[in-house]
């Protein structure tokens, strides 16, 4: 479709654009910014006056239910939820069932994406067979099948030797390794942050040292192997500073933080609220405030959703027995915009955290509106006010702790590959 979008405030941090201008799309690509090329005839024109025109959001961590957890969600429901929130590219972690440790699973996900025709889906494949942490996966064939990186999700490695060989193999193939920094023995069976709330509730706790010890263990092996590494879901100030220092020292590392970690703290668990059972756990206010400050000061480059949809029963047991995770696709953009409202980031910097920065981690030409780039974008009404009602989320997972929160700003139209896939 040939599409013209006129009069909107176009924000494209990758190209340094923040201006009221027009955008023209053709053949699934960005054709021109500003004046239309000679002879261009749009099949549809969209008046975007008063709206933000943003590159499509890129989410680094979204579990989609398939394969293996269709009782929680499926690709049709979750990609529909994604595009309703301006997200056009979803990165699926490897802990599906079966895990993404073969080209066949990647092919299955590609076929499901094509059948549904909503958001793009890319995958981080398993770095060990079955995510068991013992035998290395066939990373070369996984790369050929199209994975954007490898990782072991939140599963431990059997030994330091296995991890070292995995990093070296990934480095030889030019693959980015996605690491979840949590020391399994220190984390144990914990479910909340080690602090006064855990003590008062009598719940087993996960100390901040579980994150920092894991990062300290990984960094020398990253340096030795030369692998590109991405630290997922940082939750502590100390952990963030360790990664920031490593990057300053020249190591090829990057990191992300979950949007909910920038707003919620251990205090939100104080009434045994299972909707606030997350992994890593919600930390203290000092950690939350430090992560917010780090977004401005060369800390985490990316804000992700860490979307984990659950069926109702998964959150109905006693707190420790509930499944961790938040249904978070539809609150990623509004929470990011709230950071702008609260003065944590300016708008272009906030947009970069959910568009071009995660795209750069994945090595993909999305999250930007460069000429010739895939025509993935969303229109956002910055004045639209709405209240989050978990029961009205398009995701099959209704497990959101943000029910009743009032937000300003919402996606009203989403384009993927030049086609309008959602219109509010």
N, C-alpha and C positions, 0 to 999 in steps of 0.2 A: 504494500500500500504506500502511495505517495501522500505524505502527511505534512501539514504546516501547522506550527504552534506559534501563535503571535502574541506579543505584548506581555509575556510573563517575565518575572525576575529569574533569569537563568544563572544558576550557581554551579560552576564546574571547577572545583578546587584543583583538579589535576592540570587544568590549562589556565588557571589564574583568572577565570571569568566570573564576574559578579556584576551583571548589568541587565537592564530591561531591554530585551532584544527578541528576535524571532529565531525559530529553529525549523529546519526542513529535513525530512526523512524520506528515503527512497530505497527500495530493494533491501529492506532490513538493516540499512546502515544510515549513519548520520551524513547527510549530503552537504549541508551548509548551515552556518550560524550567521545571522544577520540577514542581509538581502538574499532573496531566492536567486538561484542561477538562471541565466537566460533560458527561456523556453520551458521552465519548470511549471507544471500544472498539477496542483495538489488535488487528490481525490477527496480529501477531507481537510477542512480548516478548523482549528480549535482556538477559541478566544481564551487566552490565559491571563488576561488582565487581572491583577490582584492576587495571582497565584505564584507559587514558587515552581520553577522548572528544574528538577534535580536529576542527576544520573540515577539509574535504578540502584537501589540499595543492594549490598552484597553481605550476606550473613555467613560468618565463618563456622558456625556450629548450629545445626538444626537437625534433630532426629525426626524422621518422617514416617515412622511406623513400619514401612516396608523395607526389606522383607522381614517377616517373623513376628512383628508386633502389630498386626493389623487390628487387633482388638483395642488398641490404643488410638491409632490414627492410620491414615494411608496417604499416598502421594497426592491423590486427587484433592482430599480435604486440606492438606497442609500447604500445597502450592496455591490453592485458592485463597487460603488465609494469608499467605505471603504476598501475593500480588495485591490483595486488598489493602496491605500496609506499605505498598511501594517497594517491596523486596522483589528483585528480579533474578537474583542468583543465590542459590542455597548450597552450602557445602555440607555434605552428609558425613558424619564421623563413621569409623569402621565397625562400630559395635552393633551391627544389625544381627539378625539370626537367619541364616548363617552369616558370619562376619564377612566383610568385604576383603577376602583374601584370595580371590580368583577372578579371572577375566569374565567368567560367566555371571558373577553377581553384578559386576559393573555393567555388563551388557543388559542384564535384566532391568537395572535402574534406568539406563538410557532408553530402553523400549517403553518403560512406563512413563517417562518424561514426555516422549514423543506422542504417546497415546493421549495423555492428559492435555498437553499443549499450553501450560501456564508458565511457571517460573523455570529457569534453567536449573539443572541439578548437576553438581560436580561432587566428586568423592575424594576423601582421604582414605586410602586403602590400608589394610592391616600390615604392620611391619613384621609381625610374627604370625605363623600359621595358627589359625583359630584364636588369635589374640592370647594364646597360652603363654607367651613370653619365653618360649624355649627354642623353637626352630624358626629360622628366618623364612619369610614368605618369598615367593618368586617376584621380587620387586621389579625386575626388568620387564616381565610380561605384564605386570600391573601398570607400569608406566606406559607400555605400548597400548594397553587397553584404555588409557586416558585418565588415570588418576592424577590429581594435582599435588599429591604429597602422600606421606605414609605416617602412621602413628600406631600406638597400642591402646588408644582411647584412655580410659582410666585404670587399665589393667597393669599389674607390675611385671617387670622383667625377672626371669628366673635367676639371673646373675649379672654382675657387672660385665663379664666377658661377653655375654649375649648382647647386651646393650652396645658395647664397644663395636662388635662386629656389625651390628645392625646399622649404626651410625656411619661406619666406614663404607658399607655397601651402598647405603643411600647416597652418600657423598659422591661415590664413583659414578652414580647414575644421574647426578644433578637434582635429586629429589629433596624437597623440604621435609623435615621431620617435625611432626606436631607432638609436643610433649605436655603431659598433664603433671605439673609438679606437686606430687603428694607422696611423701614417704609412707609406704604401706604399713610398716611396723609402728610408726608414730601415730598414724591416723587410726589404726586398729578398727574397732567397730564404732568409732565416734560418729555423732550425727549433728553436733552443734559446735560452735566456737568455744575453745577453752577460755572461760571467763566467769564473771559473777552470775550470769544468767544460767549457764550450764550447772554451776554449783547449786543454785537455788532450786532448779528444776530436777536435779538429780539425774541428768542425762549424761551419757558418755561423750567426751569432748575430743575435738581435733585441735591440737595446739598450732599456733602460727608456725612453729618450728617444723611441722610436717611439710609445709611448703618451702621454707627456706633451706631445709636440709636437702630436699630433692633438687632444688636449683643448684645448690653448691656441689652436689654430686654430678649433675649433668654438665656443668660448664667446662671442667677440664677435659671431658671426653669430646665435647663439641669443638673445643680448641684443637685438640689432637687430630680429630678426624677432618676438620674443615667443613663439616656439613652445615647447611643452612637450617636453623632451628627456630621454631615458633613455640613460645610458651603460652599455653591456653589457660584462660580463666584465672588470672592472677587475682588474689584476694587480700594480700597483706602489703603494708607499706614497705617492709623490709624486703620481701620478695621482689616487688617492683623495683626497688633501688638496686638490688643485685643485678637484675637484667639490664637496667639502664646503665650501670657501670660497665657491664660486659660489652654492651654495644659501644659505649664511649671508648673502650679499649680495643675496639676493632673486630670483635666477634660478630659473625653474621647471624644475629638473633633479633627477633621481634616478639611482640606480645599482644595479648588482648585482655579485656576486662568485660565481664558480663554487665549488661545494663542494670540489672537489679542490684548488683553490688555497689552501684553508685548512689542508691537511694535507700536501701533497706539495711538494717543492722541486726545484731543479735537481739536487740530489744524487741524486734518484731516477732521473735519466737516466744516471748515471755509468757504467753497464754497457751503454750503447746500448739501453736498454729501450724498444722501440717503443710499448709500452702507455702510456708517459709522454710521448709526442709529442702535445702539445696546442697549440692556438692560441687566445689568447696562450700563450706558453711558460710552463712552471713557472719561477717566479722564485727568488730567494735567500731564505734564512731570515729576513732582516730584513724583506723585503717581506711574507712570509707572516705573521710575527708582527704587523706593523703592520696588516695587513688584519683579523686577529683582534681586535686592540684597537679598530680602527675600527668593528667591529660594535657595540661598546658605546658608542661616542662619536660618534654622528651621522655615521658613515661609511656604507657600503652598506646600504640599507634591505632588500635582498632577497638571499637565497641561491638560486641556481638550479643545475640539473644540467648544462646545456649538453650534453645527451644527443646523442651522435653514434655510432650503431651502425655497425659495419663488418663485412664478411665477412672470413674468415680471411686471405685473400691480401693484404688491405689493410695488414696489419701484418707481413708476412713479408719485405719488401724491406730493404735497408740503411736505417738510421734516417732519413736525409734524404729518402729516396724513399717512406717510408711515409706513409699518410694520417693527419692529425692528428685527435684526438678520442677520447673515452671513452664507453663504454656506461654511462650514469650514472643512469638513472631509479631503479634499485632500491637505490642507495646514497645517494640524496639525504636521505631521512629518517634512516637510521642515522648518517650523518655529522653531520647536524644535532643528533641526540641526543648524539653523542659530544662535541660542543662544550659541551653541558650537563655531561656527566660530567667534562670537563677544566676546568670553571669559567670558560669563556669567556663564556657567557651563562646567565641563569636560564631555566627551562623556558618560561614565557610569552613571554619576549622571543625565544627561539629559534623557537617556534611562529609568532610573528608574521612572522618573516623568510621563512617558506615558505607563509603563508596569506593573511592580510589585506593585508600590504604589497605582494606582487606583484599581488593583485587590485586594489588601489588604482592601481597603475601602469597596469593594463589598463582601469581604469574599469568593472569588473564587480562585481556584487553577490554574488560568491562569496567563499570564504575566511573566512567568518564564519557564526555560527549565530543571526543576528538573526531575530526573528519575521517570518515571511513570506519569508525568504531561501530560495534553492534548498537542498533537503535533501541537501547534499554533505558527507560526513563520513567519518572513519575511526576505528576502534578500534585502539589500540596496546597491546600487552603490553610494559610497560617492563622486565620481568624476563626476557623471553625472550632467551636467548643463542644466537647462531648464527655460523657461519663462512662468509664469502663464498666461494662456489665459482663462478667465471665460467661454467663449463659448465652450471650449473643455473639460470642466470638465465633468466627467461621472455622477455626481449628476445632477438631473433635475433642481436643484436650481443653477442659474448662478450668484447669488448675492454675489460676492466676491469683496472686496475692494483691493485685492492684484493683480489685473490684471496689467500686465507689470512688476511685480517684477521678478527679476532673482534669482533663487534658485540653490543651489548645493546639490545634494543628492536626490535619488528617489528610491522607492521600485521597484524592478524588478521581484520579485516572492513572492507569499504569499501562505502559507499552513495553512489550518484549519482542525483540526482533522485528520492530516496525509495525507490529500488530497490537491493537488495543485489546488487552486481555482482561481488564477490569475497569468499570466506570461506575462511580457511586451515584 
